[in-house]
């Protein structure tokens, strides 16, 4: 299963530090974790897993956006 550290190695620690204080970031991270699980679900079709991979990429962009805004970057 993909991890935040694999997907965003330069930003994972910053995002994890900001999680407790930012509700929107927490929600996006929870959605990211769901997408990771669904992408790896063996019972899903290739098409479904590909769609979850696309969603995971969108959520990574959202995590970056939210963490940048929350840290003043």
N, C-alpha and C positions, 0 to 999 in steps of 0.2 A: 504494500500500500504506500502511495506517495506520502511524504511528510513535508511539513512547512520548511524544515531545514534543507530538504532536498530541492524543493521548488524555489525557495527564496533564501539561499544561504547567506546572503549579505544583509538580510532584513528580518529574518526569523526571530532573533533575540529581541530586537526592538518591538516587533509586533507582539510577542508574548509578554513583554514588560507592560505594554499599553493595555492589554486585554482586561485586567481587573477594573479599570477606570472608565472604559468606553463601551457602553451598551451596544452601539451599532457595530463596533468592531467584534464584540463577542458573538453577535448574531451572524455576522459574515463568516467568522471562524467556525462556528457550529455548522453552517451551511457547507463550508469548505470540507470539513471532516466528513459530512454526509456524502458529498460528491466523491471524495476519495474512496469511501466504503463501496458506494454504488459502482464506481468505475472498476473496482476489483472483484465485484460479485460474479462468481463463476456461473451462476444460474442465469445471468443476463445475456442477451444476445450481443454480438459484436457491435451492432448498430446502437444499442442502448449504452454499452460501455463507451463507445466513441462520443455519444452525446454527453455523458457524464464527464468525460475528459474535457470536452469543450466548456462545460459549465464550470469545472474546476479551474480552468484558465481564466474565465471571467471573474470568478471569486478571488483569484490571486490578484488580479488587477484592482478589485474592490478593496481587498485587504491593504494593498499598497496605498491606495488613495486615502483610505480611512486612517491608516497609521501616519501618513504624511501630514494629514490635517490635524491629527490629535497631538503630534509631537512638534508642530510648528515648522516642519520642513517644507 
